[in-house]
Structures are given as structure tokens and as C-alpha cells.
Amino acid sequence: MPDISELIGYIIGGTRYLMPLLALWVLLRCVRSMLRERYEPETWAYLVDLNGERHPVNHWESVVGRSRSADVVLDSPSVSRVHASLQRDGAGYWTVSDLRSKGGTFVNGEEADILEPVRDGDVLEFAGEELVFQEVGREEREWLERRRTAPGRFVGPGVTLMILTLFQAFLTLEFTVSADEEYLVPICLAFLALIVLEWFCYLVMRSVRRTGFEPETIAFFLSTLGTAVAASSTPDDMFRQVLFLLIGVALFFFLGWWLRDLQRVKAVRWLAALAALGLLGITVILGEVRGGAGNWLNFGSFTIQPSELVKVLYIYTGAATLDRLFVRRNLFGFIVFAAICVCALALMGDFGTALIFFATFLVIAFMRSGSFATVFLAVAAAGMGGFLVLSVKPYVLQRFATWGHAWEDVWDSGYQQTHAMSAAASGGLFGRGAGEGSLVDITAADTDMVFAVLSEELGLIIAVLAMFAVIALAFFAVRNAARGRSTFYVIAGCSAVSMMMVQMGLNIFGSLDILPFTGVTFPFVSKGGTSLIACWMLLAFVKATDTRRDASFVVSRDPKTPEEEYDEEDYEENYGEETPQDNPGREGVR
């Protein structure tokens, strides 16, 4: 009969095989819930032609034109392919802008240029094609809202969270065997704090009748893996890890609340831009060099990486500046802002983050221009800048020289990649056990090579599932882009997941010598407080893209209806002295 120690060994061995199944179960339930919802587009208004045919306006910003890719398609040869933009702001006011069409755009016979006010009952003319603008009434709006999403179609988030909690309990159990006795209590308390935090967030969301908790669950799953990495590499630093997680979650909810008011968001976009440039400027001057990059600031016992926080400000500024379609002035302003950010990162030597910023810029630029030519010119300019960097930064050239040849210089330039690949292979499918790996002793293993750490200790299955967790968030945000209410939410959400995807790809493929080693972190998983905080804040942008009924706290539960009271002073400020009482055809402002 086996003794107690042998029995514990059998239990620990069993958990090693159960944990990948639990992780897979969590992700499948989250993905199933995110994709299960039947999509019914939101309808905010109609354009009614002379034959009585109603063209629905399903977005807060819709393109009107002859092209089949337009949101409102007008099948007339006189209408330009991309003719005009019909826009709704967060307060419910509508405007129309001509997009340099040949036939022009008119409102009640008056030529429209940029942001011409549109009211219920107004006649819009697109190159001779007349349509009446009609806002959706209260009864129809309520019917559409009920039809858009049926309650009770979500996969129970509470059950999913219970499975995740069981995964975390098994992970903690493994550390009770592998961890040194002096670190056992801090590690257990850290995982306990993580479990309490996720359940507290879930109960808070349920208390305000929010049903969608899938992005948060995925983020907590990834943060669990990050906590495990910290417990293996720096077990004496668990308090700080939990502290940064708490700060990240708190800022996630704060930013989500802030994004509810788009007028407020846009009002401070220039402050966000100045804050980003200020942080980068201070880092260029005072930054401490680590690993070849001067992107760290010291504050006593704390060190921060400002470029991680700038990621949030960068997306915030870009989305708030480019929320209007085809406004070239705004696009030019963002190009200048993005160029300054990338150049500042290059001056620090943080070329991995510079590449992430540039890739995100390409996503934003294409979303706003729809032009491959714009993207091509940007890539060509970046290529020329890259050659210049290689000529003045020899250590960057060395990384490119090592790329694909890591095994030729195991003890020098290829030291990190070869050890990462060996460790990842040694873990097999189920890993050597939490805290049982040797790669954590290598410099930057818990940050730049964290995928290999996961593979060695928890197994290739869990490491790959961590990768697919980020992909699931990206797919969720991109899928929601088609139904997005505001252009700001669409740009911000897609940019956030693009940044995560590029960052993850550089981390994984760089450590395995598939791409040049850039030294960037894995979202939510790599050790680093500033990175963890930034990832949770980026998750708020992803959450804002969720338009399922009562799913996202970022989106108001009860949209305004035409019969509701409106602010006449606000109306006059936007459109002049005429009020709805002067225009009986308009019931109110939505």
C-alpha cells in the first residue's frame, strides 16, 4: 500500500494531465458563448426613397454610395462609389458629410460639405437621388432590441469560472510540492487573491445585470499563467504581482466606464496624445538601459516601462482622432503622432515595441483609408528607416545575423533561443510540472521567452492554448466590428487586438528563432507590472466592441428613445436655434 508521499505524487501527476483538459474546457466554453449569439444588426435610422423602399442605417457611421461595400447601397450610375458619410454621435445627433462626390450631397436643397446637421424628416439628395431620413421610433427600437439578442443564449459564465477556479487550484497544488517552504505561503496567497478577484468581478457584473463575462474570463486565464510564471521565476515577488493585477483590473473597469461617453472620450484626446509624447520624451532623456533598450524609468524600488502605458494612449488617441470617415486632416495628424512615437522608441533602442506600434498604425490607417496604397507607402518608408537603423545600431544587426543560426553559436548570440527551444521540447505535451523548470534561470526567460517557460513547466498543450486565447479575443473583436455602433469602438477594439497579436507573435516566434529575437512580452502572461496593467486596459477596448444585449458594461443598457427628454441647450449648441418644437417632423433626439 503506498504511503502518503507516494499518494500525493500520484495526485500531482494526475493533475498534470487534467489541467490541459480544464484549460481547453474553459476556452471552448468562452469561444462557444462569444460565437453562439445570432447576429441581428442594430438599426438606428432609415433612408426612404420615393418608391417607399427603406434602406436601414445600421451603424453610427455609415458610407452611402454605389459600391457594394458601402453600408447603404444606392444603385444609380449618378451616385459615386463612395458618395457620403452619415454619422451619429454619442448624444444622438446626426450629420452628413460629402466625400468629394461628383454629384454632390444636399440636405433640404442646401449643399452639404462636412458634418451638415440632419434631422428626422429631412430630405437628403445624393447626385439627384432623393431619400427621406427617418429615425427609428421608440416601439420599433424596442422591438429591434429584443430581436437583436435573445436572453439566455450565453453559455453560463459562472460554470466557466468554476472550471477556471479548479484549474487554478490544481496549479496551486503543484506549487505546494515544487516551491521552497519559505515561498509556499506567498504563492498560495497570490493564487487565492486571484481567485477572489475574478469572482468579485463576476459578482459585480451580475449585480448590474451584465451577462457577458467571456473576455474577462480569458484574461483571468492568461493572468493565471502569468502568476504561475512569476511563482517559478521570482516567488519572493508575488505581492507585487498581485498588486499590479489589482491595479490593472481596476483601470480596466475605470477605462470601460470612461468609454461609455464618447463626447468625453473625444474631448481629451489631445491630452492623451500629449501624455503619450511626454512619457516617451522623458524616457528618451532619463531612461535606464536594460537589454540594449533604454526604456525603463526607476522610482526607488519600483521600475516602470512607459512604452507599455503609451500603447493605451496611442490607441485611444488614434481611435478618437480618426472616428470620422475620410477626414484627411485627422489622418495626417495621426500619421505625424505615430511617426513621433515610433521614432522615440527607436531612439530608446526598443525596436520590438516600435514594430508593434508600426503594425498597429498600419491597421488603423487601412481601416480609415481603405487604401492598400497607403499601407504600401508606409511599409516602404518603414523599410528605408529599418535599413538606416541597422547601419547605426550594430546590436540590432547582430540579432538579424543570429536569426535562423542560433545553434551555430550556442554560448553567445544564440544562447537564449537555444535554451528556450531545448526547454520547450523537454516539457512535452504535459510539462515537467509547475515550478520544476530550469529555463527560468536564464535572463529574461519570464518575459521575452515565456512561451518556452510555459511549454517546459505546464506542457505544450497549455502553451498553445494560451496562444489561442489571444487569438480568440482577436477574432471576437474583429467579428464585432461588422456590427459596431461607433467607429471609435471599432478602431480601438481592432487596434488593441492587433497590438496583442503582433506582440504575441514576436514573443513566441522570436524566442523559438522563427523570427528575429525582439524582446517583447506575451500579453497577460509575461512577468512585468506595467505590461500587465496595459493589457488589462487594452481589454477595455475589446470589451467596448461587444454589442450583445446587456453583455458589456461599456455600452449603455438602455439606449435613448425619441420620446425621451433631451437637452435643448445642447441641441442649439450643435444645430443652432431651431428646436424640435420648431420642426414637428422630429419627435426628439435619440
WOKAJO-V325763 format. One record per residue. N is the residue number from 1. RES is the residue in one letter. OMEGA is omega in whole degrees, 0 to 359 (none if undefined). Layout:
{{N/RES/OMEGA} {N/RES/OMEGA}}
This chain:
{{1/M/183} {2/P/178} {3/D/185} {4/I/181} {5/S/178} {6/E/179} {7/L/177} {8/I/178} {9/G/178} {10/Y/180} {11/I/179} {12/I/178} {13/G/179} {14/G/179} {15/T/180} {16/R/179} {17/Y/180} {18/L/185} {19/M/176} {20/P/178} {21/L/178} {22/L/179} {23/A/178} {24/L/179} {25/W/179} {26/V/183} {27/L/180} {28/L/179} {29/R/179} {30/C/181} {31/V/179} {32/R/180} {33/S/181} {34/M/183} {35/L/186} {36/R/185} {37/E/176} {38/R/185} {39/Y/172} {40/E/184} {41/P/173} {42/E/177} {43/T/184} {44/W/181} {45/A/177} {46/Y/166} {47/L/187} {48/V/181} {49/D/184} {50/L/178} {51/N/180} {52/G/178} {53/E/182} {54/R/175} {55/H/183} {56/P/173} {57/V/190} {58/N/182} {59/H/175} {60/W/176} {61/E/186} {62/S/176} {63/V/176} {64/V/181} {65/G/181} {66/R/182} {67/S/179} {68/R/178} {69/S/179} {70/A/179} {71/D/175} {72/V/186} {73/V/175} {74/L/185} {75/D/180} {76/S/182} {77/P/180} {78/S/180} {79/V/179} {80/S/181} {81/R/173} {82/V/193} {83/H/186} {84/A/178} {85/S/177} {86/L/191} {87/Q/176} {88/R/176} {89/D/184} {90/G/179} {91/A/178} {92/G/180} {93/Y/182} {94/W/175} {95/T/175} {96/V/179} {97/S/174} {98/D/183} {99/L/178} {100/R/178} {101/S/179} {102/K/184} {103/G/178} {104/G/178} {105/T/184} {106/F/175} {107/V/183} {108/N/178} {109/G/180} {110/E/183} {111/E/180} {112/A/178} {113/D/181} {114/I/174} {115/L/176} {116/E/182} {117/P/178} {118/V/180} {119/R/178} {120/D/181} {121/G/179} {122/D/177} {123/V/178} {124/L/181} {125/E/178} {126/F/180} {127/A/178} {128/G/178} {129/E/183} {130/E/177} {131/L/179} {132/V/179} {133/F/180} {134/Q/174} {135/E/179} {136/V/178} {137/G/186} {138/R/183} {139/E/179} {140/E/179} {141/R/179} {142/E/178} {143/W/179} {144/L/180} {145/E/177} {146/R/182} {147/R/185} {148/R/178} {149/T/176} {150/A/180} {151/P/176} {152/G/180} {153/R/179} {154/F/170} {155/V/188} {156/G/181} {157/P/178} {158/G/178} {159/V/178} {160/T/179} {161/L/176} {162/M/178} {163/I/177} {164/L/178} {165/T/177} {166/L/176} {167/F/180} {168/Q/178} {169/A/177} {170/F/179} {171/L/177} {172/T/179} {173/L/178} {174/E/179} {175/F/178} {176/T/179} {177/V/187} {178/S/186} {179/A/173} {180/D/186} {181/E/183} {182/E/181} {183/Y/186} {184/L/182} {185/V/178} {186/P/180} {187/I/180} {188/C/179} {189/L/179} {190/A/178} {191/F/176} {192/L/178} {193/A/177} {194/L/180} {195/I/179} {196/V/181} {197/L/182} {198/E/178} {199/W/176} {200/F/178} {201/C/179} {202/Y/181} {203/L/176} {204/V/179} {205/M/178} {206/R/181} {207/S/177} {208/V/174} {209/R/173} {210/R/187} {211/T/183} {212/G/180} {213/F/185} {214/E/178} {215/P/178} {216/E/179} {217/T/177} {218/I/179} {219/A/177} {220/F/175} {221/F/178} {222/L/178} {223/S/174} {224/T/177} {225/L/177} {226/G/177} {227/T/177} {228/A/178} {229/V/178} {230/A/179} {231/A/179} {232/S/187} {233/S/182} {234/T/183} {235/P/179} {236/D/184} {237/D/185} {238/M/179} {239/F/180} {240/R/178} {241/Q/179} {242/V/180} {243/L/179} {244/F/176} {245/L/178} {246/L/179} {247/I/180} {248/G/180} {249/V/179} {250/A/179} {251/L/174} {252/F/179} {253/F/178} {254/F/180} {255/L/176} {256/G/176} {257/W/181} {258/W/182} {259/L/179} {260/R/183} {261/D/184} {262/L/176} {263/Q/176} {264/R/179} {265/V/184} {266/K/183} {267/A/184} {268/V/184} {269/R/179} {270/W/174} {271/L/177} {272/A/178} {273/A/179} {274/L/178} {275/A/179} {276/A/180} {277/L/178} {278/G/179} {279/L/179} {280/L/179} {281/G/178} {282/I/181} {283/T/178} {284/V/184} {285/I/189} {286/L/186} {287/G/177} {288/E/182} {289/V/174} {290/R/179} {291/G/178} {292/G/183} {293/A/180} {294/G/186} {295/N/181} {296/W/173} {297/L/181} {298/N/174} {299/F/183} {300/G/180} {301/S/180} {302/F/172} {303/T/178} {304/I/177} {305/Q/186} {306/P/181} {307/S/177} {308/E/178} {309/L/179} {310/V/176} {311/K/180} {312/V/180} {313/L/180} {314/Y/179} {315/I/179} {316/Y/182} {317/T/181} {318/G/182} {319/A/181} {320/A/180} {321/T/186} {322/L/181} {323/D/178} {324/R/181} {325/L/167} {326/F/173} {327/V/189} {328/R/179} {329/R/179} {330/N/179} {331/L/179} {332/F/179} {333/G/179} {334/F/177} {335/I/179} {336/V/179} {337/F/180} {338/A/180} {339/A/179} {340/I/180} {341/C/181} {342/V/179} {343/C/178} {344/A/177} {345/L/178} {346/A/178} {347/L/176} {348/M/187} {349/G/181} {350/D/186} {351/F/175} {352/G/178} {353/T/176} {354/A/178} {355/L/178} {356/I/178} {357/F/181} {358/F/178} {359/A/177} {360/T/176} {361/F/179} {362/L/178} {363/V/182} {364/I/182} {365/A/180} {366/F/179} {367/M/182} {368/R/183} {369/S/185} {370/G/186} {371/S/173} {372/F/179} {373/A/177} {374/T/180} {375/V/180} {376/F/179} {377/L/179} {378/A/179} {379/V/179} {380/A/178} {381/A/179} {382/A/178} {383/G/177} {384/M/177} {385/G/178} {386/G/177} {387/F/177} {388/L/179} {389/V/180} {390/L/181} {391/S/183} {392/V/180} {393/K/185} {394/P/181} {395/Y/174} {396/V/177} {397/L/178} {398/Q/178} {399/R/177} {400/F/179} {401/A/179} {402/T/184} {403/W/181} {404/G/182} {405/H/185} {406/A/183} {407/W/178} {408/E/179} {409/D/188} {410/V/187} {411/W/180} {412/D/185} {413/S/181} {414/G/186} {415/Y/184} {416/Q/182} {417/Q/182} {418/T/177} {419/H/178} {420/A/180} {421/M/179} {422/S/180} {423/A/180} {424/A/180} {425/A/183} {426/S/181} {427/G/181} {428/G/182} {429/L/189} {430/F/174} {431/G/179} {432/R/181} {433/G/179} {434/A/181} {435/G/183} {436/E/183} {437/G/179} {438/S/183} {439/L/183} {440/V/178} {441/D/179} {442/I/179} {443/T/177} {444/A/180} {445/A/183} {446/D/177} {447/T/187} {448/D/182} {449/M/188} {450/V/177} {451/F/178} {452/A/177} {453/V/177} {454/L/181} {455/S/182} {456/E/188} {457/E/185} {458/L/176} {459/G/182} {460/L/182} {461/I/181} {462/I/178} {463/A/178} {464/V/177} {465/L/175} {466/A/177} {467/M/181} {468/F/176} {469/A/177} {470/V/178} {471/I/179} {472/A/177} {473/L/180} {474/A/180} {475/F/179} {476/F/181} {477/A/180} {478/V/178} {479/R/180} {480/N/181} {481/A/181} {482/A/182} {483/R/185} {484/G/178} {485/R/185} {486/S/176} {487/T/178} {488/F/180} {489/Y/182} {490/V/181} {491/I/183} {492/A/181} {493/G/180} {494/C/178} {495/S/180} {496/A/181} {497/V/175} {498/S/178} {499/M/178} {500/M/182} {501/M/180} {502/V/180} {503/Q/179} {504/M/180} {505/G/179} {506/L/180} {507/N/184} {508/I/187} {509/F/176} {510/G/180} {511/S/180} {512/L/175} {513/D/174} {514/I/174} {515/L/175} {516/P/182} {517/F/185} {518/T/177} {519/G/177} {520/V/186} {521/T/173} {522/F/184} {523/P/177} {524/F/190} {525/V/181} {526/S/178} {527/K/181} {528/G/185} {529/G/181} {530/T/178} {531/S/180} {532/L/179} {533/I/181} {534/A/180} {535/C/178} {536/W/177} {537/M/175} {538/L/178} {539/L/177} {540/A/176} {541/F/177} {542/V/180} {543/K/181} {544/A/180} {545/T/184} {546/D/181} {547/T/176} {548/R/186} {549/R/177} {550/D/182} {551/A/187} {552/S/176} {553/F/178} {554/V/182} {555/V/180} {556/S/183} {557/R/186} {558/D/179} {559/P/180} {560/K/179} {561/T/184} {562/P/182} {563/E/182} {564/E/180} {565/E/182} {566/Y/180} {567/D/182} {568/E/179} {569/E/177} {570/D/179} {571/Y/180} {572/E/179} {573/E/181} {574/N/191} {575/Y/181} {576/G/186} {577/E/182} {578/E/179} {579/T/178} {580/P/177} {581/Q/177} {582/D/181} {583/N/185} {584/P/180} {585/G/181} {586/R/182} {587/E/184} {588/G/181} {589/V/181} {590/R/none}}
